[in-house]
Amino acid sequence: MSHITQVFKGGYKALVAYITAGYPDIKASVEIAEILAENGSDIIELGIPFSDPLADGVTIQKASYQALQNGTTPEVCIDIAAAIRRKIKTPLVFMTYYNPVLNYNPEAFCRSCRKAGVNGLIVPDLPPEEGSGLEGITEKLDLDMIYMLAPTSTDERITEVGKRSRGFIYLVSLTGVTGAREELPPELENFVKKVRQKARQSLCVGFGISSAVQAQRVASFADGVIVGSRIIELIEEDTTLGSLRAFVASLRRSLDAG
């Protein structure tokens, strides 16, 4: 059982928190990760900034741009992950597009991830039909390759991801890009149930979750929630990070309340 899979034991509802590595600066990324862990985040998703982030909305695009301006390369992201791992034991997952991995060299990248204490990878633009090469490397190095499904995914794609995703399956709550939203789609619960029929992995829902109320609702039918854009917004709004602490703690309480 992988370090990520263990999070979901006994029906526990996981809180997955996303931050962009190198935002608002490289040093702050480590401090923010510690805050996330201390206030109830079970898995930390570290975004590797990329110049063409197709799945990301405006908030994360801006954070990625600033991180790139700060000199945050994939190599720096690995250093950040290693620094975080020295501070906390919380599972770490890199969210990256495939281009940076390819430029780094996939096997060298995965070996560096493993050495830094990273536990899994999410690559939004690498579908399972094209992911066997990287998947094989991750399996060899005991990294979880986490695949994504969207409401538009076919039955065939759901079945394939159910066979191959490790750690958990990332369910995109809606068609479109990341970003905090006031309401979640009414058909989301049916989408989760559909995937549940074909996959044995834990199911975590991301894109659009921005409040404790939304998180609690999603956790009533999924195994975990993924929150990113709202976290980035709070980092920008309150540089003391007090608002971030309070928000993450409120998410944890809502999931524990059931």
Secondary structure, 3 states (H helix, E strand, C coil): CCHHHHCCHHHCCEEEEEEECCCCCHHHHHHHHHHHHHCCCCEEEEECCCCCCCCCCHHHHHHHHHHHHCCCCHHHHHHHHHHHHHHCCCCEEEECCHHHHHHHCHHHHHHHHHHHCCCEEECCCCCHHHCHHHHHHHHHCCCEEECEECCCCCHHHHHHHHHHCCCCEEEECCCCCCCCCCCCCCCHHHHHHHHHHHCCCCEEEECCCCCHHHHHHHHCCCCEEEECHHHHHHHHHCCCCHHHHHHHHHHHHHHHHC
